[in-house]
Every structure is written in structure tokens, then in C-alpha cells.
Amino acid sequence: MYMKKIILAALLLLGVSVLLSAKSVKKEKAEKVETGPEVAARLHYNENGTFKILQLTDTHVIAGDPRSERTMQNVNAVLDAEKPDFVIHTGDIVYGKPARESALMLLQLLVDRGIPFAVALGNHDSDFDLSREEIYELVRSVPGNVNTPAKESLSGYSNDILTLSGKNGLERVFYLFDSGNRDYLNGYKSWGYVHIDQILWYRDAGNYFKSLNSGNPVPSLAFMHIPPQEYRQAIHDNSKNVRYLSGNFGEEPATPTFNSGLVTVMREQGDIEAITTGHDHNNDFVMLWRGLFLIYGRYGGCDTVYNDLKPSGARVFEFTEGQAGFRTWIRLADGRIEQDFVLTPGMKTLSGQ
């Protein structure tokens, strides 16, 4: 049933695809992006000068399980309330067999509304009856998905770049990282992490975008499932003026055992303003730590796995053409809004003072 609806809904998304393609050709000539990194989607501000991304995460759908019915209702509610221009799902779409039907059931909500989307896979997405490659290719087959074919030279599958341009050209870059499943480094168990080859891929792409911007870093955000080790470090950093946190902190960040250096390279590059993740269902906070915003999305599932944050919801990011920083908030399934912040470079606290 879901595949039939997806095929029919492809007609709805055709207009979106044509629009993105037409704009891409124009911008490719202006920015010479054909010589740079592969870009999954070249996004553009709306006529009113804004662009809204809704971050879904940890929906943990199990097709045929009644506990997933409320998940579908809640995701429907946040999509209808926000009407985003784009959706990024930061992983753990599914939480059981049949993984194929479970993923399609959730993604159909985006297809029905004609919302283009991308996915950064979570650790559980490949835990069931589909391999990581198989579920990634399934996601890519859904109308409206912009993820590119997996890059053979990189660890993981869902590593992608999105750009956002205005009337004067490129303004923002969004990096999607595949943070993996679990790793066993010389016998030591760890959550998955962003590997060295992925870090170099990001660095090289960032340097290319700098070359388009007179050598200056292009403001960027990073989306992934498993938070890097700095989330845990920041929580326990009690030094003066280095940690400001707002939102729900309900569990210790489940970060990798080892630090691969991702955040260090981001600080060297100077382009990443914020990292946003999922994975930890009882956290949805915004934290300012040493000039970097460390953010969680809002748990999007219901009762197929643990969660103490009720009701579920989603995090929203809104960008305004020509303006530094961005606005972010949590949209709950019952319609309420929490944690409404405008975050800008150079803020000393979350209140901006």
C-alpha cells in the first residue's frame, strides 16, 4: 500500500524536483560548483527571505505495532503546524522488523505533503532485517529524497552536503554525517563515530566553499545521529563562561568512547556554528560551549523504546536571508513551542549577553 502511494505521490514532487534542478543549473554556472564537492541539494530562500528546516529524529517506527500509531499522529501534527521547506531526519527511523515497511510508513508522511528531505542514518536503522546499505538505498528511492549515492571512499553511507543560497549567492552549508552503528576498536566497544576519512571530506568541502567566499568560512551546521564526545565533555566542563544550557537534560550523552577529532577540525575550519544530533531520547537541549552550539533534536517517537519527554515533537531551524545566525525552537505534538532562541555567532550566553 505504501509503495503504491509513494509512486502516486511522485507526481506531486515532480514540481519540486524541477524547481530545484532549474535553480541548480543557474547557480552552478555562477558558483562553479561543478568543480567542487558533490552537493545533494541546492536550496534557496523563499520569496519572503526565509528557509525552514524541520529536524525529525528517533521516530523508532515498527510497522504493524499499535505503539507506532501515535508516532504517526504526532509527526503529522508537527509537520502540519510548521509546514517546513525541508526535513532532515537524523536517524533511528525504525526500531524493528519489517524495517522496509516501517521506514516507508514514516517517510510517506513527507511524500504526502511534497516535502523534500534528507536522512543521516542512526545506529538502529541497520539493526534489523535490512543492512545499512539496503536501508539507505530504500530511503533514496522515496520521492523527494535528495541523498546522493553512497561514496565508496567514505565510511558509512549517509554523508551529504546541502547548500542554501540567496539572491547574492551561497549563504549556508549543511553537512550530514553518517555516525555509524557500533564500533570495536581493538576490542573496546564504542558507539559509532565520524571517521577520519569523513572528517577530511568535510574539511576539503569547507575549503572549497571558502574559495567561493573570498577565503572566508561559509556559515554551516552539522547534522548527525550520535553526538560527538564533546557533548559529554561540555556537560562536565565547569569552567567559568564555557557552558550555558537550556532545555531538557535527562541523561548522560551516549557519545563514542574515543574522540576522532571531528570537533577539533570544525573549530580549525571556523565554519560550523552548530551541531545537532539525536540518539539520546531524554535530551533536547541547546548548549553553548566554547563558542559552539551543541544541540539535540526532540525525540519523535512514542512508546516503542524508552522516552521520558512527552509529548514527542521536532526541532525547527529557520534561516533568514542576509542575517547572521539562525532561529531554533521545539515544536511539540500538542502544538506548544519551547526553547525559542535566536542564536548568533559571538554570543556569550544563550540570552546573547
Summary of the structure (lengths in Angstrom):
residues: 353
radius of gyration: 18.9
end to end distance: 53.3
largest distance: 57.0
contacts: 1252
relative contact order: 0.15
helix: 30%
strand: 26%
